[in-house]
């Protein structure tokens, strides 16, 4: 007979790699048919409040010996936590390659997904676990599988700036311009986050520089709106349309002005951006830029409201020289 608290003890011990404690609990006390003092069954696959089993806990912590012992004693690798993560998914996420290897050899499903549709490969790509990615592909993982949002492993690697992983996935069949359910491509993700080397690689591989997402945003729109000057320069050099508006009318220049990125604004103007082009409410880049800049500098609310109204009422033709002077 064992106490009900020993279920918690087992999960705690596995997560901390206490192999002797785990072994003692499994060998001398707990078996599949063991019961506690109330007669309730206690087994090796018992879950805590987060749905984690002893095997999940050990896999997450990278305790390969504990994982092996639990599997030998009948732990079920198909048991998932509340997020529907499998032991293989959590091991891949944390980069525990030997645990991944053991679980694969035991038959854990390499394509089983979590609640958000992420496979072990996608999770490994999110976290930059190159060695795990290599192993998963060697074992037959599908490189272009998508999660519920349409994101692939390659898109996640591009989003996070893992250049070597992007290269490796592309070399192994990864589609470089596969969009998400919202039209976001790896190039857009890399541009949005300022990953210059990834952007350069994707362009070299032929990713469409003018492709738009579902809102009409291009890679240069994303880069400009997030202040990534060198990415903007590279995209311009690659032939990006400097004035292509999104569905809301925002051009790269408007995005940069709205967010106060003066250096980006300057480069866009130097490359021919139309400073008269307006967004969906008819406001030119400078109106947006002045308000954003003064707000950033801590302008008093009353003064801001006055300036805000003035900028919104400006007629572009009467303020062209003022805008040009301010952009110098």
DRENLO-497497 format. One record per residue (C-alpha): residue number from 1; y, x, z; residue in three letters. Coordinates in steps of 0.25 Angstrom, whole numbers, m for minus. Each point is the difference from the previous one (the first is absolute). Layout:
<sites>
    i      Y      X      Z   aa
  NUM      Y      X      Z  ALA
...
</sites>
This chain:
<sites>
    i      Y      X      Z   aa
    1      0      0      0  UNK
    2     14      5     m4  UNK
    3     14     m4      4  UNK
    4      9     m7    m11  UNK
    5     10     11      2  UNK
    6    m10     10     m6  UNK
    7      3     m6    m14  UNK
    8     15      5      2  UNK
    9     m5     13      5  UNK
   10     m9      2    m12  UNK
   11     12     m3    m10  UNK
   12      9      9      9  UNK
   13    m10     12      0  UNK
   14     m2     m1    m15  UNK
   15     15      1     m3  UNK
   16      1     12      9  UNK
   17    m12      7     m5  UNK
   18     m7      0     13  UNK
   19    m14      2     m6  UNK
   20     m7      2     13  UNK
   21      6    m13      5  UNK
   22     m4     m7    m12  UNK
   23    m14      5     m1  UNK
   24     m2     m3     15  UNK
   25      5    m15     m2  UNK
   26     m9     m1    m13  UNK
   27    m12      6      5  UNK
   28     m1     m4     14  UNK
   29      7    m13      1  UNK
   30      4     m7    m13  UNK
   31    m10     m5    m10  UNK
   32      1    m11    m10  UNK
   33     m6    m10      9  UNK
   34      7      4     13  UNK
   35      7    m10      9  UNK
   36     11      0     10  UNK
   37     m1     m6     14  UNK
   38      3    m13     m6  UNK
   39    m11      0    m10  UNK
   40     10      2    m12  UNK
   41     m5      9    m11  UNK
   42      7     13     m1  UNK
   43     m2      8    m13  UNK
   44      5     13     m7  UNK
   45      9     m8     m9  UNK
   46      8     m7     11  UNK
   47     15     m1     m3  UNK
   48     12      2      8  UNK
   49     12     m9     m1  UNK
   50      5      6    m13  UNK
   51    m14     m2     m6  UNK
   52     m3     15      1  UNK
   53    m15      4      2  UNK
   54     m5     13      6  UNK
   55     m3      5    m14  UNK
   56     14     m4     m5  UNK
   57      6      8     12  UNK
   58     m8     12     m3  UNK
   59      3      0    m15  UNK
   60     15     m2      3  UNK
   61      0     12      9  UNK
   62     m9      9     m9  UNK
   63    m11      2     10  UNK
   64    m11      3    m10  UNK
   65    m11      2     10  UNK
   66      3    m13      7  UNK
   67      0     m7    m13  UNK
   68    m14      6     m4  UNK
   69     m5     m4     14  UNK
   70      5    m14     m1  UNK
   71     m6     m2    m14  UNK
   72    m13      5      5  UNK
   73      0    m10     11  UNK
   74      3    m12    m10  UNK
   75     15     m1      0  UNK
   76      4     m9    m12  UNK
   77     10      7    m10  UNK
   78      3    m14     m6  UNK
   79      7     m4     13  UNK
   80     15     m1     m2  UNK
   81     12     m1      9  UNK
   82     11    m10      0  UNK
   83      6      6    m12  UNK
   84    m14      0     m7  UNK
   85      0     15      0  UNK
   86    m14      6     m1  UNK
   87     m4     13      7  UNK
   88      1      7    m14  UNK
   89     14     m5     m2  UNK
   90      5      5     13  UNK
   91     m6     13     m2  UNK
   92      5      2    m14  UNK
   93     14     m4      6  UNK
   94      0     10     10  UNK
   95     m6     11     m9  UNK
   96    m13      2      8  UNK
   97     m8      5    m12  UNK
   98    m13      3      8  UNK
   99      0    m14      5  UNK
  100      3     m6    m14  UNK
  101    m12      8     m5  UNK
  102    m10     m5     11  UNK
  103      5    m14     m2  UNK
  104     m2      1    m15  UNK
  105    m14      6      2  UNK
  106     m3    m12      9  UNK
  107      3    m10    m10  UNK
  108     14     m4      4  UNK
  109      6     m8    m12  UNK
  110     10     10     m7  UNK
  111      8    m12     m7  UNK
  112      0     m9     12  UNK
  113     15     m4      3  UNK
  114      8     m3     12  UNK
  115      8    m13      2  UNK
  116     11      5     m9  UNK
  117    m10      4    m11  UNK
  118      1     15      2  UNK
  119    m13      8     m3  UNK
  120     m3     13      7  UNK
  121      6      7    m12  UNK
  122     13     m7      1  UNK
  123      1      2     15  UNK
  124     m2     15     m2  UNK
  125     10      1    m11  UNK
  126     10     m7      9  UNK
  127     m2     11     10  UNK
  128     m1     12     m9  UNK
  129    m14      3      3  UNK
  130     m4      8    m12  UNK
  131    m13      5      5  UNK
  132     m5    m14      3  UNK
  133      5     m5    m14  UNK
  134     m8     11     m7  UNK
  135    m13     m4      8  UNK
  136      2    m15     m3  UNK
  137      2      2    m15  UNK
  138    m12     10      0  UNK
  139     m8    m12      7  UNK
  140      4    m10    m11  UNK
  141     13     m7      6  UNK
  142      7     m7    m11  UNK
  143     14      7     m2  UNK
  144      8    m12     m5  UNK
  145     m4    m11     10  UNK
  146     12     m8      5  UNK
  147      3     m6     13  UNK
  148      5    m14      2  UNK
  149     14      4     m4  UNK
  150     m5      7    m13  UNK
  151      2     14      5  UNK
  152    m10     11     m4  UNK
  153     m3     13      7  UNK
  154      9      7    m10  UNK
  155     12     m9      2  UNK
  156     m1      3     15  UNK
  157     m1     15     m2  UNK
  158     12     m1     m9  UNK
  159      7     m8     10  UNK
  160     m2     10     11  UNK
  161      3     12     m8  UNK
  162    m14      6      0  UNK
  163      1      8    m14  UNK
  164    m14      7      1  UNK
  165     m7    m13      3  UNK
  166      8     m7    m11  UNK
  167     m5     11    m10  UNK
  168    m14     m1      5  UNK
  169     m1    m15     m1  UNK
  170      6      0    m14  UNK
  171    m10     11     m4  UNK
  172    m11     m9      5  UNK
  173      4    m12     m8  UNK
  174     12     m6      8  UNK
  175      9     m8     m8  UNK
  176     14      6      1  UNK
  177      8    m13     m3  UNK
  178     m9    m11      6  UNK
  179     10    m10      6  UNK
  180     m1     m7     13  UNK
  181      0    m15      1  UNK
  182     15      1      0  UNK
  183      1      9    m12  UNK
  184      3     13      8  UNK
  185     m6     12     m6  UNK
  186     m3     14      6  UNK
  187     12      6     m7  UNK
  188      9    m11      6  UNK
  189     m6      3     14  UNK
  190      2     15     m1  UNK
  191     14     m2     m5  UNK
  192      3    m10     11  UNK
  193     m4     10     10  UNK
  194      6     13     m6  UNK
  195    m13      7     m3  UNK
  196      5      9    m12  UNK
  197    m12      7     m3  UNK
  198     m9    m12     m1  UNK
  199     11     m7     m9  UNK
  200      0     13     m9  UNK
  201    m16     m1     m1  UNK
  202      0    m14     m3  UNK
  203     10      1    m11  UNK
  204     m8     12     m6  UNK
  205    m12     m9      0  UNK
  206      8    m11     m8  UNK
  207      3    m10     10  UNK
  208     10    m10     m6  UNK
  209     14      4      5  UNK
  210      6    m13     m4  UNK
  211    m10     m9      6  UNK
  212      5    m11     10  UNK
  213     m6     m7     12  UNK
  214      0    m15      2  UNK
  215     15      1      4  UNK
  216      4      8    m12  UNK
  217      2     13      8  UNK
  218     m4     13     m8  UNK
  219     m3     13      7  UNK
  220     14      5     m1  UNK
  221      5    m13      6  UNK
  222     m9      3     12  UNK
  223      4     15      1  UNK
  224     15     m3     m1  UNK
  225      0    m11     10  UNK
  226     m7      9     10  UNK
  227      9     12     m2  UNK
  228    m10     10     m7  UNK
  229      9      8     m8  UNK
  230    m10     10     m6  UNK
  231     m9    m11     m4  UNK
  232     11     m7     m7  UNK
  233      4     13     m7  UNK
  234    m15      1     m5  UNK
  235     m1    m14     m4  UNK
  236     13      1     m8  UNK
  237     m5     13     m7  UNK
  238    m13     m8     m3  UNK
  239      8    m11     m7  UNK
  240      1    m11     10  UNK
  241     10    m11     m4  UNK
  242     12      3      9  UNK
  243      5    m15     m1  UNK
  244    m12     m8     m1  UNK
  245      2    m12     10  UNK
  246    m10     m6      9  UNK
  247     m1    m15      0  UNK
  248     11     m1     11  UNK
  249      9      8    m10  UNK
  250     m1     12      9  UNK
  251      1     13     m8  UNK
  252     m4     14      5  UNK
  253     15      2      2  UNK
  254      2    m13      8  UNK
  255    m12      3      9  UNK
  256      6     14      3  UNK
  257     14     m5      3  UNK
  258     m5    m11      8  UNK
  259     m7      9      9  UNK
  260     11     11      1  UNK
  261     m7     11     m8  UNK
  262     12      7     m6  UNK
  263     m7     12     m6  UNK
  264     m9     m9     m7  UNK
  265     11     m9     m5  UNK
  266      7     12     m5  UNK
  267    m12      5     m8  UNK
  268     m3    m14     m6  UNK
  269     15     m1     m4  UNK
  270     m1     14     m6  UNK
  271    m12     m4     m8  UNK
  272      7    m12     m6  UNK
  273     m2    m12     10  UNK
  274      9    m12     m3  UNK
  275      9     m1     12  UNK
  276      5    m14     m5  UNK
  277    m14     m6      0  UNK
  278     m1    m10     11  UNK
  279    m12     m6      8  UNK
  280     m4    m15      1  UNK
  281     13     m4      8  UNK
  282      9      8    m10  UNK
  283      4     11     10  UNK
  284      1     14     m7  UNK
  285     m6     13      7  UNK
  286     13      4      6  UNK
  287      2    m12      8  UNK
  288    m13      1      6  UNK
  289      1     15      2  UNK
  290     13     m1      7  UNK
  291     m5    m11     10  UNK
  292    m13      8      2  UNK
  293      8     13      3  UNK
  294     10     m6      9  UNK
  295    m10     m7      8  UNK
  296     m8     13      1  UNK
  297     12      7      5  UNK
  298      2    m11     11  UNK
  299     11     m8     m5  UNK
  300      5    m11     10  UNK
  301     m6    m14     m3  UNK
  302     14     m6     m3  UNK
  303      4     11     m9  UNK
  304    m13     m1     m7  UNK
  305      1    m14     m3  UNK
  306     14      1     m6  UNK
  307     m5     12     m9  UNK
  308    m13     m8     m3  UNK
  309      8    m12     m5  UNK
  310      9     10     m8  UNK
  311    m11      7     m7  UNK
  312     m7    m13     m4  UNK
  313     13     m5     m6  UNK
  314      3     12     m8  UNK
  315      0     m1    m15  UNK
  316     m8     11     m6  UNK
  317     10      2    m12  UNK
  318     12      2     10  UNK
  319     m7     10      9  UNK
  320     m8      9    m10  UNK
  321      9     12      2  UNK
  322     m1     m2     15  UNK
  323    m15      0      0  UNK
  324      0     12     m9  UNK
  325      9      8      9  UNK
  326     m9     m3     12  UNK
  327    m12      4     m7  UNK
  328      5     14     m3  UNK
</sites>
